[in-house]
Amino acid sequence: MSLNLPFQQVLEAADHLSKDEQKKLILMLKQKLAQESEDAISQDQQRSREEFASGLCQPTTPEQLTRELFE
């Protein structure tokens, strides 16, 4: 469901909710954002495992990483 409403319109609509509904909306948005973050991390982990398995990256030490960052 994609409504693509302007942000200001969404804020004004939220003003018409009861305080309990506003709290529930905030909780639901936080949960949605957290789930999206978890999904992105999971996808990144899977992609990293695939790259490692295919030989596209090699194990390294923290010292090697630090050296590469500052080169």
trRosetta pair geometry for C-beta under 8 A, 3 or more apart (Angstrom, degrees):
i j d omega theta_ij theta_ji phi_ij phi_ji
5 9 4.8 -115 172 84 106 124
5 10 5.3 126 103 -57 122 91
5 13 7.9 -1 152 -5 159 140
6 9 4.6 90 65 3 85 107
6 10 7.3 -154 95 -7 45 85
7 10 5.6 -56 -154 34 35 112
7 11 6.5 36 151 -19 68 104
8 11 5.6 -52 -150 35 34 113
8 12 6.4 33 153 -18 66 105
9 12 5.7 -52 -147 37 32 111
9 13 6.4 34 152 -20 64 105
10 13 5.7 -54 -149 35 32 112
10 14 6.4 34 151 -22 65 104
11 14 5.6 -54 -150 33 32 112
11 15 6.8 41 149 -27 63 98
12 15 5.6 -44 -157 21 37 118
12 16 7.5 34 148 -18 60 100
13 16 5.9 -56 -165 29 40 111
13 17 7.6 47 141 -29 64 96
14 17 5.6 -41 -162 13 48 117
14 22 6.1 90 179 -116 94 93
14 25 6.4 -158 -129 101 106 166
17 21 3.7 -124 -179 96 111 122
17 22 4.9 147 95 -58 119 75
17 25 6.5 76 99 -19 175 137
18 21 4.6 94 51 8 77 103
18 22 7.0 -136 95 -7 40 86
19 22 5.5 -52 -147 34 32 114
19 23 6.4 34 153 -19 65 103
20 23 5.7 -52 -149 36 32 111
20 24 6.3 32 151 -18 64 106
21 24 5.5 -52 -146 38 34 113
21 25 6.2 40 152 -24 65 104
22 25 5.5 -50 -148 33 31 115
22 26 6.5 33 152 -19 63 103
23 26 5.7 -52 -150 35 32 112
23 27 6.4 32 152 -18 64 106
24 27 5.6 -54 -148 38 32 113
24 28 6.2 32 154 -19 66 107
25 28 5.8 -56 -146 37 29 110
25 29 6.3 28 155 -18 64 107
26 29 5.8 -57 -148 37 29 110
26 30 6.3 29 154 -19 64 106
27 30 5.8 -55 -148 36 30 111
27 31 6.3 28 154 -17 64 108
28 31 5.7 -54 -147 38 31 111
28 32 6.2 35 153 -22 64 107
29 32 5.5 -52 -146 35 31 114
29 33 6.3 30 156 -17 65 105
30 33 5.9 -56 -148 38 29 109
30 34 6.2 30 153 -19 64 108
31 34 5.6 -54 -145 37 31 112
31 35 6.3 31 155 -20 65 106
32 35 5.8 -55 -148 36 28 110
32 36 6.4 28 153 -18 63 106
33 36 5.7 -54 -147 36 31 112
33 37 6.4 33 153 -20 64 105
34 37 5.7 -54 -151 35 31 112
34 38 6.4 32 152 -18 65 106
35 38 5.6 -53 -147 37 33 112
35 39 6.3 35 153 -21 65 105
36 39 5.6 -52 -147 35 31 113
36 40 6.4 33 154 -20 64 104
37 40 5.8 -54 -149 35 31 111
37 41 6.4 30 153 -17 65 106
38 41 5.8 -54 -147 37 31 111
38 42 6.2 34 153 -21 65 108
39 42 5.6 -55 -147 37 30 114
39 43 6.4 30 155 -18 65 105
40 43 5.8 -54 -148 37 30 110
40 44 6.3 31 153 -19 64 107
41 44 5.6 -56 -148 38 31 113
41 45 6.3 35 153 -21 65 105
42 45 5.7 -52 -148 34 30 113
42 46 6.5 30 154 -18 63 105
43 46 5.7 -54 -148 36 32 111
43 47 6.2 32 154 -18 66 107
44 47 5.7 -53 -145 38 31 111
44 48 6.2 33 154 -21 64 107
45 48 5.7 -56 -148 36 29 113
45 49 6.4 31 154 -20 64 104
46 49 5.7 -52 -149 34 31 111
46 50 6.4 31 152 -18 64 106
47 50 5.7 -55 -150 37 31 112
47 51 6.4 32 152 -19 65 105
48 51 5.7 -53 -146 36 32 111
48 52 6.3 31 155 -18 65 106
48 57 7.7 -38 -159 37 74 150
49 52 5.8 -56 -148 38 30 110
49 53 6.1 29 155 -19 66 109
50 53 5.7 -54 -143 38 29 111
50 54 6.3 17 159 -10 64 110
51 54 6.1 -64 -145 43 27 102
51 56 4.1 -78 -169 65 83 124
51 57 5.3 46 132 2 108 109
52 55 7.9 49 177 -64 30 19
52 56 7.2 -81 -68 53 24 78
52 57 5.4 -53 -91 63 66 99
60 64 4.4 -117 -175 82 105 133
60 65 5.7 121 118 -52 126 86
61 64 4.7 100 53 4 77 100
61 65 7.2 -140 95 -2 43 86
62 65 5.6 -56 -150 38 35 113
62 66 6.2 36 153 -21 68 105
63 66 5.7 -53 -147 35 31 112
63 67 6.4 33 154 -20 64 106
64 67 5.7 -53 -148 36 31 113
64 68 6.4 30 154 -18 65 107
65 68 5.7 -57 -148 37 31 110
65 69 6.3 34 154 -24 65 106
66 69 5.7 -53 -149 31 31 114
66 70 6.6 6 161 0 64 111
67 70 6.5 -75 -151 47 26 95
67 71 6.5 41 153 -44 65 103
68 71 5.8 -42 -146 8 33 118
